[in-house]
């Protein structure tokens, strides 16, 4: 009898290349090619297509380095089997510079108060005459020793009223002047005094009222302003 023996050969497929065995390279125009496996790269390198200065990187790297650098890292052809050097990772730090706005204050002021209007100025806070006045300052106009009005410098650098309109040519229209006109001299009492009521309790009060009314009405109104 004849015995036939059959031998079956099973080929295990190569595992797909990992990130350490996938390569990209730049040509002379800086165009990037890839990825290619280490096996393919080894064939091309053996055929003399690669120069030592060619830029390439692995899938795990984020920076291109020349072929000579990889030979140095591996200590052999970087496309051969063996241990793998660590990934080449370059961290980029972005520095953002923010320019802060200028903190130099912008001074706003009102024009200087006039000095030739016959009076003087009393400003709070104090201000040197002839110089611009800071905002928020209130200036009192003094005429004949009496304050006759105030001007306020607003935050916009404007006076609430024009200080040029204040003058002291005719004297100050003060309350003192007005009161002296009103008060005048002491009014002269009527020459005829009202008749004192008698001690008799039965005398009517209407007699006294009539007497006072008659006596006052006989005096000129200009002589007794206090009774007007």
C-alpha positions as CSV (number, residue, x, y, z in Angstrom):
1,X,0.0,0.0,0.0
2,X,1.0,3.6,-0.6
3,X,0.9,6.2,2.2
4,X,0.7,9.8,1.2
5,X,1.8,12.5,3.7
6,X,0.6,16.1,3.3
7,X,2.5,18.9,5.0
8,X,0.6,22.2,5.5
9,X,2.6,25.4,6.0
10,X,0.8,28.2,7.8
11,X,2.1,31.7,7.3
12,X,1.4,34.1,10.2
13,X,0.7,37.6,8.7
14,X,2.8,40.5,9.9
15,X,1.0,42.6,12.5
16,X,0.2,46.1,11.3
17,X,3.0,48.6,12.0
18,X,2.7,50.5,15.2
19,X,3.3,54.3,15.6
20,X,7.0,53.7,16.1
21,X,7.2,52.0,12.7
22,X,5.3,54.5,10.7
23,X,7.3,57.2,9.0
24,X,6.8,60.6,7.3
25,X,9.5,62.4,5.3
26,X,9.8,65.8,3.6
27,X,11.1,66.1,0.0
28,X,13.2,69.0,-1.3
29,X,10.1,71.1,-1.7
30,X,9.1,70.5,1.9
31,X,6.1,68.5,0.8
32,X,5.3,65.8,3.4
33,X,5.0,62.2,2.3
34,X,3.7,59.2,4.4
35,X,3.0,57.3,6.4
36,X,5.2,54.4,5.3
37,X,6.2,51.4,7.3
38,X,9.8,50.8,8.6
39,X,10.0,47.8,6.1
40,X,9.3,50.1,3.1
41,X,11.6,52.8,4.5
42,X,14.4,50.2,4.9
43,X,14.1,49.1,1.3
44,X,14.3,52.7,0.0
45,X,17.2,53.5,2.4
46,X,19.1,50.4,1.2
47,X,18.5,51.5,-2.4
48,X,20.2,54.8,-1.6
49,X,17.2,57.1,-1.9
50,X,17.7,58.8,1.5
51,X,20.4,61.3,2.4
52,X,21.6,61.8,6.0
53,X,20.2,65.4,6.0
54,X,16.6,64.3,4.9
55,X,14.0,65.4,7.4
56,X,11.6,62.7,8.7
57,X,9.7,61.7,11.8
58,X,7.8,58.8,13.2
59,X,4.0,58.7,14.0
60,X,4.8,59.3,17.7
61,X,7.0,62.3,17.1
62,X,5.7,65.9,16.6
63,X,9.0,67.3,15.2
64,X,10.9,66.5,12.1
65,X,14.6,65.6,12.6
66,X,17.2,64.5,10.0
67,X,18.1,60.9,9.3
68,X,21.5,61.3,11.0
69,X,19.8,62.2,14.3
70,X,17.7,59.0,14.2
71,X,20.8,56.9,13.4
72,X,22.3,58.4,16.5
73,X,19.2,57.8,18.7
74,X,18.8,54.2,17.6
75,X,22.5,53.3,17.4
76,X,21.6,51.5,14.2
77,X,19.3,51.9,11.2
78,X,16.1,53.4,12.5
79,X,14.2,51.2,10.1
80,X,15.5,47.9,11.6
81,X,13.9,45.8,14.2
82,X,14.8,46.3,17.8
83,X,14.1,48.7,20.7
84,X,12.6,52.1,20.1
85,X,13.9,55.4,21.4
86,X,11.4,57.6,23.2
87,X,9.2,59.8,21.1
88,X,10.6,63.2,20.2
89,X,8.0,65.7,21.5
90,X,8.6,69.4,21.5
91,X,6.3,71.4,23.7
92,X,5.5,74.9,22.5
93,X,4.6,77.6,25.0
94,X,2.5,80.4,23.8
95,X,3.0,83.6,25.7
96,X,0.3,86.2,25.4
97,X,1.2,89.7,26.2
98,X,-1.6,91.9,27.2
99,X,-1.0,95.6,27.2
100,X,-2.8,97.2,30.1
101,X,-4.6,100.5,29.4
102,X,-2.8,103.6,30.5
103,X,-3.5,104.5,34.0
104,X,-2.4,108.1,33.6
105,X,-5.3,110.2,34.6
106,X,-6.7,112.7,32.2
107,X,-7.0,115.9,34.0
108,X,-10.1,118.0,33.2
109,X,-10.3,121.5,34.4
110,X,-12.3,124.7,33.9
111,X,-10.8,128.0,32.7
112,X,-9.3,130.3,35.3
113,X,-11.7,132.7,37.0
114,X,-11.4,136.3,35.9
115,X,-9.3,138.6,38.0
116,X,-10.4,142.0,36.6
117,X,-14.0,142.1,37.5
118,X,-13.7,144.2,40.7
119,X,-14.1,141.4,43.2
120,X,-12.2,138.5,44.6
121,X,-12.7,134.7,44.5
122,X,-12.8,132.2,47.4
123,X,-12.4,128.7,45.9
124,X,-12.8,125.4,47.7
125,X,-10.5,123.5,47.4
126,X,-8.1,126.4,47.1
127,X,-6.9,127.3,43.6
128,X,-4.1,129.6,42.5
129,X,-5.5,132.7,40.7
130,X,-4.7,132.7,37.0
131,X,-4.6,128.9,36.8
132,X,-7.3,126.5,35.5
133,X,-9.7,125.2,38.2
134,X,-10.0,121.5,38.9
135,X,-13.4,119.8,38.4
136,X,-15.6,119.7,41.5
137,X,-14.3,123.1,42.8
138,X,-16.8,125.7,43.9
139,X,-15.7,129.3,43.8
140,X,-17.5,132.1,45.7
141,X,-17.4,135.6,44.2
142,X,-16.7,138.2,46.9
143,X,-17.8,141.8,46.4
144,X,-17.3,144.4,49.1
145,X,-16.5,141.7,51.5
146,X,-19.8,139.8,50.8
147,X,-20.3,136.6,48.9
148,X,-22.8,137.4,46.0
149,X,-22.8,134.0,44.2
150,X,-20.9,130.8,43.5
151,X,-19.7,129.1,40.3
152,X,-19.1,125.3,40.2
153,X,-16.7,123.5,37.9
154,X,-18.4,120.4,36.5
155,X,-16.8,117.1,35.7
156,X,-16.9,118.0,32.1
157,X,-14.6,120.9,32.6
158,X,-17.4,123.6,32.3
159,X,-18.6,126.2,34.7
160,X,-22.3,125.9,35.6
161,X,-22.5,129.7,35.0
162,X,-20.0,132.0,33.3
163,X,-17.8,133.6,35.9
164,X,-17.0,136.4,33.4
165,X,-20.5,137.7,34.0
166,X,-19.8,138.5,37.6
167,X,-18.7,142.1,38.3
168,X,-18.4,144.3,41.3
169,X,-18.7,147.8,39.8
170,X,-21.9,148.9,41.6
171,X,-21.3,147.2,44.9
172,X,-22.7,144.0,46.1
173,X,-26.4,143.5,46.1
174,X,-26.2,141.9,49.5
175,X,-28.8,141.2,52.1
176,X,-27.1,143.7,54.4
177,X,-27.8,146.5,51.9
178,X,-31.4,145.4,51.5
179,X,-32.0,145.1,55.3
180,X,-30.6,148.5,55.9
181,X,-33.1,149.9,53.4
182,X,-35.9,148.0,55.0
183,X,-35.0,148.8,58.6
184,X,-34.1,152.4,58.1
185,X,-34.2,154.6,61.2
186,X,-36.3,153.7,64.2
187,X,-39.9,154.6,63.4
188,X,-41.3,157.5,65.4
189,X,-44.1,156.5,67.7
190,X,-47.4,158.1,67.1
191,X,-47.7,161.5,68.9
192,X,-51.0,160.5,70.2
193,X,-50.9,157.4,72.3
194,X,-53.9,155.2,72.6
195,X,-56.0,156.0,75.7
196,X,-55.2,153.6,78.4
197,X,-58.2,151.6,79.4
198,X,-59.8,152.9,82.6
199,X,-59.8,150.8,85.6
200,X,-63.5,150.4,85.2
201,X,-64.0,146.9,84.0
202,X,-67.1,147.8,82.2
203,X,-65.3,149.9,79.5
204,X,-65.7,148.1,76.1
205,X,-62.5,147.0,74.3
206,X,-63.9,148.3,71.0
207,X,-63.2,151.8,72.1
208,X,-59.5,151.0,72.4
209,X,-59.4,149.3,69.0
210,X,-61.1,152.3,67.4
211,X,-58.7,154.7,69.0
212,X,-55.6,152.8,67.8
213,X,-56.9,152.4,64.3
214,X,-57.7,156.1,64.0
215,X,-54.3,157.2,65.3
216,X,-52.3,155.0,63.0
217,X,-54.2,155.9,59.9
218,X,-53.5,159.6,60.4
219,X,-49.7,159.0,60.0
220,X,-48.0,159.0,56.5
221,X,-47.2,155.5,55.4
222,X,-43.7,156.5,54.4
223,X,-42.9,157.7,58.0
224,X,-43.9,154.3,59.6
225,X,-43.0,151.5,57.2
226,X,-43.2,149.1,60.1
227,X,-47.0,149.6,60.3
228,X,-47.7,149.2,56.6
